[in-house]
Amino acid sequence: MQPIKIEPAKALDEALTLQRKLAEGFRTLREVDDVDFGVTEKEAVYREDKLVVYRFKGARAPTAKTPILIVYALVNRPYMVDLQDDRSLVRNLLAQGEDVYLIDWGYPDRTDRWLTLDDYINGYIDRSVDAVAAHAGVDRVNLLGICQGGAFSLCYTALHPEKVRNLITMVTPVDFHTPDNLLSHWTRNLDIDLFVDTLGNVPADLMNWCYLTLKPVRLFQQKYVGLVDILDDKVELENFLRMEKWIFDSPDQAGEAFREFIRDFFQGNKLIRGGLTIGGRPVDLKTIRHPVLNIFAEQDHLVPPAASRALEGAVGSDDYTQLAFKGGHIGIYVSGRAQREVPPTIHDWLAARA
């Protein structure tokens, strides 16, 4: 074992730098206001229970004839797609001329304990699609499903093909049994009935803890050590706090829907293997003959690329396109590269199929 060599001058310099950063950081923290999010103006066009469907307003009227409805996951808040001025998938889609709507699921409580996947997919999503189509004056919409919302969008398109024109999936799991799927390994042998029967709704704090422990060193240690480097930069500090707010602003999960999703998707892998039924109706990806754009992140630790790539060949469409984004599960929405690459790709792909 080699002895640790400490250079006194270098160690002193690093200590003084840390002291200065901390002192400047305390001054910066006094200047930081409560961080905001959801920067783009929007209006509610449909409400049901805790769900709200919003339409976003851009600086100019949309030129696209068919609206995009974003279907986000249940496990996080959807304002990640409109986090701040310079990190907004929504704002950049509007700038491309798209007409953008979004489902905000709200925060489930004990009254939602018995909601099923049928309630979410054949109920809430179906009525949201109808509301958007009526508001836009069209008969079909473009679906943009994100993560779990992408899996829901695949199911919805298979069950209601006449209401969807084009389907876009982002960081969407399709094959839940790829070797590098950490979440799947965790849940594969979980007694999901005992789990849900004991807890009822699944607490958001428990879900967050599970996600953070997938990369414990990076998310529990390195991230906060790195915070020292930006304590004296008000803008960067506000960006950090805005992201932290989103990470820990998670809804509880409706117990019955959670049971079904873990059992049929993570454990049974039925979306890709077959045998999945929603509301008593079979879900067969081969019935999806719509144009499909599948976008996944190459460094995604929550939805490994292989889990998303499995969509190719699984759907019945002969118009399938995929984009491998160089980034992670969150970077695909908020990184500078994402702002430059993802919205134009979506717009150009849709325009070619208008």
N, C-alpha and C positions, 0 to 999 in steps of 0.2 A: 504494500500500500504506500503510495507516494505521499510524503508530508505536504500539508497545505502551506503554500508560500503566500505570505501577506506582505504587500508592499506598503509600508506605513504612509508614505506620501499620497499614494493612490487611495488608500482607505480613508485618510483624512479628507481628501478632496470629495469623495463620495458622501461622506458624512455631512460635510458642509453643504453640498448640493441638496441633500435630503432635507436638511434643516431649512434651507432657503425655500425649497418647494413647499414644505409644510407651512411655513410662515406666510408665503404668498397665497397658499391655498385657503388658509383661514380668512384672509381678506376677500378672496374670490367668492367663497361660500356666503359671505354676508351680502354679496351683490346679486346672487342667483335668486330669481323668482321661481314660483311654482312653474314647472315645465308644462307646456300645453302640447296637444297632439290633435290629430284630425283637422288639418289646416284648411282643407278645401271646403268651400261653401256647399251645403247640401240641403235637400228638402225631403221630408218623409212622404212617401207616396202610398204606403200600405202599413198597417199595424194589425197585429194579432197576438193576443196574450203578451208575452215579453218581447216578441219579435218585431223589428222595424225594418222596412225596406227603404233605403235612401237612394235618391238620385243626386249625383254630384253635378255641380254647375261649373263649367269652365269659363275662360275669358271670352270665348266665342261659341256660337252655336255648333253642335256636332254636325259633321258631314256624313258619318256612317248611318246607313239606313236601318241596320239591325242593332239593338242595344246589347251591351255586355252586362250580364248579371254575375257578380262575384259571389261565390258560395264559399265562405270561410269555414275553418274547422270549429268544432264546438269547444275545444280545449283552451283557446286563447281569444283575446279580443281582436276584432278585425281591423282596428285602426293601424295595425302594422303596415297596411298597404297605403296609408296616407299619414305617415308618421310626422313629417315636417316638410317645410317648403322644398328643400333640396333632396328629400328622400321620400318621394311619393310616387308609387306606381300609378295611382289614380290620376294625379295631376299630369303625369306624362302621357297617359293614355288620352286624357282630355285634350292635351296639346296636339295629339296626333289626329284629333277629330272624332274620337270614339264617344259614344253615349254610354255612360257608366252608371250602373246601379249596384247596390251591395246589400246583402242580408246581414243585419246585426241581430244575433241570437239573443242578446241580453244576458241576464244572470238567472239561471234556474234556481228555484227554491223547493221547499218540501212539496208544494202542490204539483211539481213537475216530476216527482219520483217515478211515476209509472209511464212516462212518455217512452215510446218505442221507436225503433228505426223507421217503422212504417209511419208513425206520426211525423217524424222529421222529413222523410223523403217523399212519401206519397201525400203527406199533409202540408206541412209548412213550405217546403220547397215548391211543390206543385202550385199552391195558391200564390206564392210569391212570383213564380213564373207567369201565371195568369195576370197578376196585377201589373207586372212590368210590361207585358205584351199589350195589355189594354191601355196603359199610360202612354206607351210609345206608338200605339196604333199599328201594331204588327201582329202576325199570327205565330211567329216563332222568335226565340231569342238565342243569343250566343251565351253559352255557359262557360264561366272561368272558375274552375274548382281548385281550391288550395288545400294541400295536405289532406287531412281527413275529409274536408269539403270536396276534394277532388274524387275521393272514393265514393262519396255521396252522389256527386255529379255523374259518375259513371253508372251507378245504379239507376239514377233518375233517367238518364238518357236511354238506357236499355228498356226501362219500363214505360217511358213517355216519349218515344222517338219523334212523334209528330209535333212536339212543342219545342224542339231544339234544332237550330240550324247548323251551328258549328260548336265543337267541344274543345276547350282548352284545359289541360290539367297542369298544375304546377306543384313540384315536390310532392307528388301523389304516390302513396304506396299501393302497389297492385299485387305483387308477390310478397306476402308477409313472412315467408320462410326462407329468405336468402340467408346464407351463413353469417353475414355481417350485420344482421338486424338485431341490435342489442335489445330494443324494446320487446321484440318477439321472443327472444330467449328468456327474458324476465317473466313474460306472461304465459308462456307455453304450458307450464305446469301449475298455474295459479288456479285454486279452487274458486272460480269466479262466482259461483252460486253462494258459497259461504261468505265471500268478500262483500257482495252487494247486499245479501240478506242481513249482514251485520251492520253495514254502514248506511244503507239506503242510498242517498246521493253521495257521490264520491267527492270529498273535500278538495278544493283547489290547492291548498297547501301541500297535501299529500302528493298530488300530481306534480306540482312544481319540484318537490323534493326528489321524486323519481327522475325527472328530466335532468336536474342538476347533477345527480350522482352518476349519470352516464359518462360525464367528463369531469370528475371531481377536482382534479388539480387545476385544470383550466378555468372552471367556473366558480370554484370556491376560493382559489388562492391567486393564480396568476392575474386574473381580471382585476382584483382589488389591489394587488401590488402595482400593477400597471397604472392604476388610477392616480398614483402619486405623480406620475409624469405629466398629467394634464390638469392638476389642481390649480395651476396658475393661469389656465386658459378658460375663460368664462364660456365661450362657445362650445368647446370640446367637452367641458364639464356638464353643460346643459344637455348635450347630445347623449352623454353617458347616463345621466339621470333619467332622461326620457326613455331610453331603452330599458333601464332598470324598472321603471314604472310599468312598462308594458309587460315585462317578464313576470312580474308578481301581481299583475292585475288580471287574474285568471278566474273564470267562472267555475263553480262546482259543476259536476257532471250528473245529469239525470240518471238515476241508478239503473233503470231497466234498459235504456238505450246503451249505456256503458256495458252492461252484461252481454247484450247481443253483439256489440261491436267486438269485444274481446273474444267471445266464444266463436263467432262465425268468421271473423277476419283474421285476428292474430292467432288464434288456436286452430281453427278449422281451415284457414287459408282458402275459403270457399269462393272468394272473388275471382281467383285465377284457376282454381281446381274445378269449380262448378259445385252445384248443390245449394247455392245461396238462394234464399227466398226472402222477400220483403213484402209484408202484408199478404202472405199466402201466394204471391206471384213469383215465379222463377226469374232470377237475374242472370242473363246470358250475355257476356260481353260480345259474343259473335253477332248479336243482333244490332250492335252499334255500327251503322254503315255511314255515319256522318263523317265529314272531315275532322280529323283529330290532330291537335298540336300538343305534344307532351314536352314540358320543360322540367328539367331536373337539375340538381346541383351536384357537382362532382365531389365536393368535400362535405356532403350532408351526413351528419352522424345520427340523425333521427330517422330519415328516410333514405337509406343507401341508394346510390344510383341504380344498382341492379334491381332493386325493388320497384323502381319506376320504369326502367327499360323493359320490364316484362310486359308492358302494355303493347309493345310492338308484336304483332302476330296474334295477340289475344282478342283484339277487336275485329269485327268483320269488315271494317273500312278498307278500301283500296287507296285512300287519301290520308296517309299517316305521315306526320313530320315530327321529329324530335330535336330539341335543342339542349345540349349539355352546357350548363353555365358553370364557369370557373368560380366557385364560391361555395358558401355553406347554406344551411337551411334558412337562416335569417338574412344573410348577405344578398340573397337573390331578390330581396325587396329594398334593401336600404343602402347597399354599396354604390359607389360612384359608377362602377362598371355596370351594375344592374340598371341604373337610370339611363345609361347610354344604349344598352343592348336589348333589354327585355321589352319595353313598350314598343319600340319600332318593329321588333320582330313580330309581336302580336298583331300590330296594326297592318303591317305589310302582308302577313299571312291571311288575315281576314279580308283585306282589300282584294287580294287575288281570288277570293271566293265569294265576293259580293254578288 
